[in-house]
């Protein structure tokens, strides 16, 4: 009976884990709104920059996105807390602006 309970528990655990992974992906995908961004901005970039402008733009935007990611990783290594961005913004803003900075980050 214990083996059967263990199997059903693991099965239930993996089902919950799978649902959370899928829902997290779906939520992230809906936030970035890929289809809306592609349909509205693709033609504008192609019209004003051409193919070479879109290629260079992709590399430039990728460089700056990686710069932000590296900066956040550096801050994370300095303040390894579960609060993440809320805590970082409160600590880096100073005591006067800490409540507003963490509220703004959360909002």
C-alpha positions in Angstrom: 0.0 0.0 0.0 2.9 2.4 0.7 4.3 1.9 -2.8 0.9 2.7 -4.3 0.6 5.9 -2.2 4.2 6.9 -3.2 3.4 6.4 -6.9 0.2 8.4 -6.7 1.9 11.1 -4.8 4.7 11.4 -7.3 2.2 11.3 -10.2 0.2 14.1 -8.5 3.4 16.1 -7.8 4.5 15.9 -11.5 1.0 16.8 -12.7 1.1 19.9 -10.5 4.6 20.8 -11.5 3.7 20.4 -15.2 0.6 22.7 -14.8 2.7 25.3 -13.1 5.4 25.3 -15.8 2.8 25.5 -18.5 0.9 28.3 -16.7 4.1 30.3 -16.1 5.1 30.0 -19.7 1.6 31.0 -20.9 1.5 34.0 -18.5 5.0 35.1 -19.6 4.0 34.7 -23.3 0.9 36.8 -22.8 2.8 39.6 -21.0 5.3 40.1 -23.8 2.6 40.0 -26.5 4.7 38.6 -29.3 2.0 38.8 -31.9 1.0 42.4 -31.2 4.6 43.5 -31.3 5.5 41.7 -34.5 2.5 42.9 -36.5 2.9 46.6 -35.5 6.6 47.0 -35.4 8.0 44.7 -38.0 6.8 46.7 -41.0 7.9 50.0 -39.4 11.4 48.7 -38.8 11.6 47.3 -42.3 10.3 50.5 -43.9 12.6 52.9 -42.1 15.7 50.8 -41.5 15.6 48.1 -44.1 16.9 44.6 -43.6 20.3 45.7 -42.4 18.7 48.1 -39.9 16.7 45.3 -38.5 19.7 43.0 -38.2 21.8 45.7 -36.5 18.9 46.7 -34.3 18.5 43.1 -33.2 22.1 42.9 -32.2 22.1 46.3 -30.5 18.9 45.5 -28.5 20.3 42.1 -27.6 23.5 43.8 -26.3 21.6 46.2 -24.1 19.3 43.4 -22.9 22.3 41.3 -21.9 23.8 44.4 -20.1 20.6 44.7 -18.0 20.7 41.0 -17.3 24.4 41.1 -16.2 23.7 44.1 -14.0 20.8 42.4 -12.3 23.0 39.3 -11.8 25.6 41.4 -10.2 23.1 43.0 -7.8 21.6 39.6 -7.1 25.0 38.3 -6.1 25.4 41.3 -3.7 21.9 41.0 -2.2 20.9 37.3 -2.3 17.4 37.6 -0.9 14.0 36.1 -1.7 12.5 39.6 -2.2 14.5 40.1 -5.4 13.8 43.4 -7.1 11.8 44.9 -4.3 14.6 44.5 -1.8 17.3 45.6 -4.2 15.5 48.8 -5.1 14.8 49.6 -1.4 18.5 49.1 -0.5 19.9 50.9 -3.5 17.6 53.9 -3.3 18.6 54.8 0.3 16.5 55.2 3.4 14.5 58.3 2.2 13.4 56.8 -1.1 13.3 53.1 -0.2 9.5 52.8 0.3 8.7 54.6 -2.9 11.3 52.8 -4.9 10.2 49.3 -3.8 6.5 50.3 -4.3 7.3 51.6 -7.8 9.2 48.4 -8.6 6.3 46.2 -7.5 3.8 48.3 -9.4 
